[in-house]
């Protein structure tokens, strides 16, 4: 997408925090990266200026887990229309919302200003390396040219298998099964935090495959916390690793609850709780 | 590889004829493409000048099907050592040689001047989209940086499955079975051409999954020939589509003999012969 925009030297906005690989790809394509903060309503749209594009995660901010509010959505579209910028909607886990019907895609509100991007990484498996996008008409010729060789990287058998899964309704059935299971996992994690970790808080909406575990303590304690968790066999990411300025991050970890096999999940939650309690006891 | 060479504006040599996608990729990376002719001994190494790199198919020139001769190999390596250029060895089908043991890789003669590239496209299936390379030590850091995101396109499950096939010897067994089958197909095609198509000639060494069917007639007759073949349900590529200047191509088609399912193969050869005879009868 960065190459198709064909505006090397222009700037592109990313949420802060975000998955660090995304702005890195933009920089490799010759774009300047502007970091825009987020709050519980999503991207701070007022902080956008003359960027050629803005990459957002409206359904489920990554990693904080909030939804872009209705007002911010309108504000963001209005910015794009006014400036001619392109919004890239990274809908990496929109299939999984547990507390209500999923919010509609931002792209549906204005298909000529928003590029919708989806992936099979969360709904099936990241190992597949299959993703897709729906782009404004005016970007299609440039995208075709850029993708002329890159799209040939994608396993063709997998694409045919996925197409067949979609056509037969198997993907829908799979998603329904997964929704139930992941919701139970999220609830299990939420209960454990609420009842066993006083002072800690699970934040982000009930959606996707991850939640943020916020803990009392200074940002500088993150490494100690991660070491303690690792010693208990718990692999999580520190919240600061998604921040442009790690020192500005509150203390917390991003807990992916889809990874452990089903029979191991309770044990994984218990290990997380035990390690976090041990850390908190030390920190007091 | 073109990006890792980090020499936009420099020139890179490709064989002429060649797969047109290869020089197109180099041009997208900002390199200037020099076309170097080939004869029955492979690349005309004397025509190389100040290119930063040369891409060659030493085991089986694509599409003409000759082998880079021993003398040309030494000449090519000597050019690379003298000028500091990188040789990219595209070994797309080196697993399949039917008349003798495969010639060793050029890369084995001078691993610090040659990048070896291989693929599962011919040995297993093109749909897999798996390839690999062995690069000179000095290029590894730049390659790692360039591949940082591109290598993440490749299905991880497929990579693990291929690694397991290699480890258990299953790939070797598969290749032995395929060699027998493809050799029989090549022989069958050769017999049909020798006995049923006077004036035509099957050229290229007994290797790989394709051969060139040379026909009497002017290059300008290619489209008529292809139309005639298509009318008989035969899908082949005209030789001119691999030439930088299509008008310089002798009349011929590239016959891939691995594609038809086994029970259809005899019928496919018969259709090729019938269509070619019909074309020749008209042309007289």
Interface residues (C-beta under 8 A of the other chain):
Chain A: X21 X24 X25 X28 X125 X126 X127 X128 X129 X148 X149 X150 X152 X153 X154 X155 X156 X157 X158
Chain B: X21 X24 X25 X28 X125 X126 X127 X128 X129 X148 X149 X150 X152 X153 X154 X155 X156 X157 X158
